[in-house]
Amino acid sequence: MNDSTTVLPWLVIRQDDNGNRYRVGRYATEGEAQQIVDTLDVKGHRQLYWVERIGRTAH
């Protein structure tokens, strides 16, 4: 399977202190995306991270 056929509907989003939002990465499952968020949160970054599903906001 190549990248053009891989479905990666879960995004990790980062918001900086100025309110700018950036996509950190795309993942196949919500669990994978949440692991990235948890890892970044543990490192003590001041930015806000969360998981979203493409096309709608997740929790």
PyMOL commands that set and color helices and strands:
alter all, ss='L'
color gray80, all
select helices_A, chain A and resi 3-5+30-42
alter helices_A, ss='H'
color red, helices_A
select strands_A, chain A and resi 10-15+21-27+48-53
alter strands_A, ss='S'
color yellow, strands_A
deselect
rebuild
show_as cartoon
